[in-house]
Amino acid sequence: MNFDLDKQILIEENKQGPFELFSSWYKSAVNNEINNPNAMNVATVSTNMQPTSRMILLKEYDESGFIFNTNIESNKSREIESNNLVALNFHWKSLHRQVRIQGKAVLLSDKKANQCFNDRPRESKIAAWASKQSELLPNRKLLNKRVHYYENFFSNISVERPSFWSGYKVIPQYFEFWWDVKFRLHYRVVFNKNKKKWDKHMLYP
Ligand SMILES: Cc1cc2nc3c(=O)[nH]c(=O)nc-3n(C[C@H](O)[C@H](O)[C@H](O)COP(=O)(O)O)c2cc1C
């Protein structure tokens, strides 16, 4: 039996908190994934208790939370407005690792949303104006028409952030780090926030 001693030392015996461990895994993902190491699944629950999940790009993170951007008139945003408890899931295939996070999603300040918007290429800014995310689109022509309209509209001026484009910071309450070990003897390490400190324990695979 292979007990994967290296992994054991890395996640079981060290004194790292969840953010240090996340940063270390995220760095490895950035160095190893062929694309989008920042792709994560975001799960929300509707008012009639129907869960929905979709992939989103993590914009940035620090110890205060995980930020993503989106149209705040989209389905996901409507669900978050009625229930801000969400779950995130990162799966890094090349590393054979998963990180699951649960927490509360909080709308970004205008200042932060502007900063995120300004980081985007001009074409993506135009696309944000043109898209009524999650609404019915009768045909692609209409979307192209809307893109051209906003290209003309902003032709000689900078593209400002539409009021319906912002994002959320997910403030974590729970982390689970999962690392593949041969024969399904995987590591599962959980951090649960208890007042201001993080309790750490392991789970059976
Ligand atoms: C890899 C990947 C990254 C994505 N990143 C984003 C993102 O950062 N923001 C976003 O609103 N949608 C993103 N999407 C699209 C969403 O998965 C989803 O289709 C869209 O947000 C509408 O979801 P909703 O109808 O549940 O609101 C991404 C999709 C993929 C596959």
The ligand as an SDF file (V2000), in Angstrom:
LIG
                    3D

 31 33  0  0  0  0  0  0  0  0999 V2000
  -14.6500   28.2190  -17.5700 C   0  0  0  0  0  0  0  0  0  0  0  0
  -15.8590   29.1190  -17.4760 C   0  0  0  0  0  0  0  0  0  0  0  0
  -15.7180   30.3600  -16.8680 C   0  0  0  0  0  0  0  0  0  0  0  0
  -16.8170   31.2150  -16.7490 C   0  0  0  0  0  0  0  0  0  0  0  0
  -16.6490   32.4110  -16.0940 N   0  0  0  0  0  0  0  0  0  0  0  0
  -17.7240   33.2020  -15.8790 C   0  0  0  0  0  0  0  0  0  0  0  0
  -17.5800   34.3850  -15.0970 C   0  0  0  0  0  0  0  0  0  0  0  0
  -16.4990   34.7380  -14.6000 O   0  0  0  0  0  0  0  0  0  0  0  0
  -18.7140   35.1280  -14.9040 N   0  0  0  0  0  0  0  0  0  0  0  0
  -19.9260   34.7710  -15.3990 C   0  0  0  0  0  0  0  0  0  0  0  0
  -20.9010   35.4910  -15.1720 O   0  0  0  0  0  0  0  0  0  0  0  0
  -20.0770   33.6560  -16.1240 N   0  0  0  0  0  0  0  0  0  0  0  0
  -19.0150   32.8470  -16.3880 C   0  0  0  0  0  0  0  0  0  0  0  0
  -19.1550   31.6950  -17.1070 N   0  0  0  0  0  0  0  0  0  0  0  0
  -20.4940   31.3590  -17.6380 C   0  0  0  0  0  0  0  0  0  0  0  0
  -21.3450   30.7190  -16.5340 C   0  0  0  0  0  0  0  0  0  0  0  0
  -20.9840   29.3600  -16.3630 O   0  0  0  0  0  0  0  0  0  0  0  0
  -22.8560   30.8180  -16.7800 C   0  0  0  0  0  0  0  0  0  0  0  0
  -23.1610   30.2790  -18.0450 O   0  0  0  0  0  0  0  0  0  0  0  0
  -23.3580   32.2670  -16.7320 C   0  0  0  0  0  0  0  0  0  0  0  0
  -22.7600   32.9930  -15.6760 O   0  0  0  0  0  0  0  0  0  0  0  0
  -24.8850   32.3010  -16.5430 C   0  0  0  0  0  0  0  0  0  0  0  0
  -25.2030   31.6150  -15.3630 O   0  0  0  0  0  0  0  0  0  0  0  0
  -26.5870   31.8180  -14.6020 P   0  0  0  0  0  0  0  0  0  0  0  0
  -27.6670   31.7550  -15.6610 O   0  0  0  0  0  0  0  0  0  0  0  0
  -26.6770   30.6690  -13.6300 O   0  0  0  0  0  0  0  0  0  0  0  0
  -26.5640   33.1520  -13.9180 O   0  0  0  0  0  0  0  0  0  0  0  0
  -18.0790   30.8220  -17.2600 C   0  0  0  0  0  0  0  0  0  0  0  0
  -18.2080   29.5730  -17.8910 C   0  0  0  0  0  0  0  0  0  0  0  0
  -17.1100   28.7400  -17.9820 C   0  0  0  0  0  0  0  0  0  0  0  0
  -17.2860   27.3860  -18.6160 C   0  0  0  0  0  0  0  0  0  0  0  0
  1  2  1  0
  2  3  1  0
  2 30  2  0
  3  4  2  0
  4  5  1  0
  4 28  1  0
  5  6  2  0
  6  7  1  0
  6 13  1  0
  7  8  2  0
  7  9  1  0
  9 10  1  0
 10 11  2  0
 10 12  1  0
 12 13  2  0
 13 14  1  0
 14 15  1  0
 14 28  1  0
 15 16  1  0
 16 17  1  0
 16 18  1  0
 18 19  1  0
 18 20  1  0
 20 21  1  0
 20 22  1  0
 22 23  1  0
 23 24  1  0
 24 25  2  0
 24 26  1  0
 24 27  1  0
 28 29  2  0
 29 30  1  0
 30 31  1  0
M  END
$$$$
